[in-house]
């Protein structure tokens, strides 16, 4: 079976779909990933077919407008930014690669790609499913929609999803119907989320049920399957210079913000300088998509542009991260405590989850200070917290999210899913 996987987002959004594509290929299927053009080398490096969508997400985030959104950190700023990116992306999908979808037997949508794939599937008569990494938006009495997590009782919890559905459709109706117009499809009059629920489209949440168990009142087509990790055999080696540094000292603290540029480089530099001066810790800072900074030279600080989290994090004692789902998953899998300094989107939610599980600390980046971070580091040194982080990591390592996800997809598509 030929799968077309539409993975729109940052590197942390794309990497799990590479794992999915590799797993599908091992089962005898074929898979092509559709993502922004800056991911071509990354995807094709794993021998996976690639279809580029116009736009460079890294460039957009590092632009003046992107950095303004990152510094603001508000849901409103993030939504406005996504709407602009979506307009560019939707035109590219409709005009540049729409014909390529005809070659696929089935379509897979990430959360951000869901409205486009819904329309493409309708236009071409294709079966499709949602495989997402994000916070649940399916109505339940078990917990409220994450961005409205102010109270916690059944009636309120269910109402928050009604409110989110309304707000989502109000914010995205125009863009969705403009895309449908490009495909010569009729406009939608009611929320696309309601339509997808009525159509009982398979919707898989690829994070660990150890972090959030599946609510019992979800419909059968909604499930939590576990994280999608790249297999060890395809991981790049740790650079030799970093390996020598790791082997010649105490286990370091990892610092990295992944695909989100550091919102305030001056503050970050000041905090890191103070940590080096006031503690004896060693630090590995991974730039990711943060532009180069003039950080202090110190034997206890190793700077690197990019490195495999799966290989590096087991060498570390604690991780300070932004709280993106991919990085959070890698830290938990490494069985070490985590300090999440959330910036935007779903990151505060992951911060709250790790605090509820008592395996780390959450400090929003806007509230970050040297003293708060030093207190957090002291907290993560606690024996009981470290034991809980280890046990949670053991549990996550026993899960097989990739196996579960592919089984669900094969069962759904072979059984006549839409």
Secondary structure, DSSP 8 states (H G I E B T S, - for coil): -EEEEE--SSHHHHHHHHHHHHHHHHTT-EEEEEEEGGGHHHHHTTT-EEEEES--HHHHHHSHHHHHHHHH--HHHHHHHHHHHHHHHHHHIIIIIGGGGGG-SEEEE-TTTHHHHHHHHHHHT-EEEEEE-S---S--SSS--GGGTT---HHHHHHHHHHHHHHHHHHHHHHHHHHHHHTT----SS-HHHHHHHHT--EEE-S-TTTS---TTS-TTEEE-------GGG-----HHHHHHHHSSS--EEEE-TTS--S-HHHHHHHHHHHHHH----EEEE-TTS--------TTEEEES---HHHHGGG-SEEEE---HHHHHHHHHTT-EEEE---STTHHHHHHHHHHTTSEEE--GGG--HHHHHHHHHHHT-HHHHHHHHHHHHHHHH--HHHHHHHHHHHHHHTT--
